[in-house]
Amino acid sequence: MTTPQASVLDDLPGDLMMWVLILSELAVFGAGLMGFLAVRLTDPPGFAEAQAHLHSTGAGINTLVLVTSGWLAALALEAARAGRRARLRALLAGAALLGGVFLFLKAQEYADLWAAGLTFESHAFYTFHMLLTGFHAAHVLAGILLLGLVGWLATPRAVEAGAAFWHMVDLVWVLLFPVVYLI
Amino acid sequence: MSVTRAWAWLIALTATSTAVAAIGLSGRWLALVVLALAWAKAELILNRYLHLAQAPNIARGFALGLALFMLALTSLAVAIP
């Protein structure tokens, strides 16, 4: 009788398919960020002028909001493993609420750009900015719905999957924030 | 490191990123500093929020991929004439 060989993937925390999704999303956003910086080389003054119209402090606040939301999701997983359903639901509700705050601040930035006549087609900077941050915002919205679903299921496995997706959204933002808003 | 301590580090690193941009650091130095801070934040999220610290072999693979990606981003960011 043969013993099954241990795979390095056995050590992977959480569901393998969620990690496949996380890696896929990171690859898409990573390519987008590299494309953004590559196109910036063709018009540095234009990109700098366009970036000045963004809310960099608001984006910094949004980073604080999202990493705090990720912290609540991580605590929710600990509560799920401890069998504390009410606590895990409260923590996931807090994480989702902060996701809503993030989307509200993001919508304000889009509204201000729109009011200033700056759209998707105004400059390559805005094309990349709206594609990258808009796609990310869609993931935040999907993550809020997913947190609601796993909060309803309230099992450790479900909460682990939902929290992993939420942390991926968090991870993408901490890489996107300096590239699009600061440098 | 607990997730709460990781969160405190993430808050501190984010505040530092925003502060160095706000105090007027610009150009290549700003890019080098804020991308290094983003790298540190990404490692914290991978290892503490996503618990890769519990799987050192996989964590090393992610760390290598992230290092190469950050190197590419930094090269593009500082290549402006």
HADDOCK unambig.tbl for C-alpha pairs under 7 A between the chains (distance, minus, plus):
assign (segid A and resid 11 and name CA) (segid B and resid 55 and name CA) 5.40 0.50 0.50
assign (segid A and resid 12 and name CA) (segid B and resid 55 and name CA) 6.26 0.50 0.50
assign (segid A and resid 13 and name CA) (segid B and resid 51 and name CA) 6.38 0.50 0.50
assign (segid A and resid 13 and name CA) (segid B and resid 52 and name CA) 6.71 0.50 0.50
assign (segid A and resid 34 and name CA) (segid B and resid 73 and name CA) 6.15 0.50 0.50
assign (segid A and resid 37 and name CA) (segid B and resid 76 and name CA) 5.85 0.50 0.50
assign (segid A and resid 37 and name CA) (segid B and resid 77 and name CA) 6.27 0.50 0.50
assign (segid A and resid 38 and name CA) (segid B and resid 76 and name CA) 6.27 0.50 0.50
assign (segid A and resid 41 and name CA) (segid B and resid 80 and name CA) 5.85 0.50 0.50
assign (segid A and resid 57 and name CA) (segid B and resid 18 and name CA) 6.97 0.50 0.50
assign (segid A and resid 60 and name CA) (segid B and resid 14 and name CA) 6.98 0.50 0.50
assign (segid A and resid 60 and name CA) (segid B and resid 18 and name CA) 6.07 0.50 0.50
assign (segid A and resid 63 and name CA) (segid B and resid 14 and name CA) 7.00 0.50 0.50
assign (segid A and resid 64 and name CA) (segid B and resid 11 and name CA) 6.09 0.50 0.50
assign (segid A and resid 64 and name CA) (segid B and resid 14 and name CA) 6.88 0.50 0.50
assign (segid A and resid 67 and name CA) (segid B and resid 7 and name CA) 6.81 0.50 0.50
assign (segid A and resid 67 and name CA) (segid B and resid 10 and name CA) 6.87 0.50 0.50
assign (segid A and resid 68 and name CA) (segid B and resid 7 and name CA) 6.76 0.50 0.50
assign (segid A and resid 71 and name CA) (segid B and resid 3 and name CA) 6.60 0.50 0.50
assign (segid A and resid 71 and name CA) (segid B and resid 4 and name CA) 6.87 0.50 0.50
assign (segid A and resid 71 and name CA) (segid B and resid 7 and name CA) 6.00 0.50 0.50
assign (segid A and resid 74 and name CA) (segid B and resid 3 and name CA) 6.81 0.50 0.50
assign (segid A and resid 74 and name CA) (segid B and resid 49 and name CA) 5.96 0.50 0.50
assign (segid A and resid 164 and name CA) (segid B and resid 50 and name CA) 6.15 0.50 0.50
assign (segid A and resid 167 and name CA) (segid B and resid 45 and name CA) 6.98 0.50 0.50
assign (segid A and resid 167 and name CA) (segid B and resid 49 and name CA) 6.71 0.50 0.50
assign (segid A and resid 167 and name CA) (segid B and resid 50 and name CA) 6.78 0.50 0.50
assign (segid A and resid 171 and name CA) (segid B and resid 42 and name CA) 5.83 0.50 0.50
assign (segid A and resid 171 and name CA) (segid B and resid 45 and name CA) 6.46 0.50 0.50
assign (segid A and resid 174 and name CA) (segid B and resid 38 and name CA) 5.99 0.50 0.50
assign (segid A and resid 174 and name CA) (segid B and resid 41 and name CA) 6.89 0.50 0.50
assign (segid A and resid 174 and name CA) (segid B and resid 42 and name CA) 6.82 0.50 0.50
assign (segid A and resid 175 and name CA) (segid B and resid 38 and name CA) 5.79 0.50 0.50
assign (segid A and resid 178 and name CA) (segid B and resid 34 and name CA) 6.20 0.50 0.50
assign (segid A and resid 178 and name CA) (segid B and resid 35 and name CA) 6.67 0.50 0.50
assign (segid A and resid 182 and name CA) (segid B and resid 21 and name CA) 6.45 0.50 0.50
assign (segid A and resid 183 and name CA) (segid B and resid 30 and name CA) 6.38 0.50 0.50
assign (segid A and resid 183 and name CA) (segid B and resid 31 and name CA) 5.27 0.50 0.50
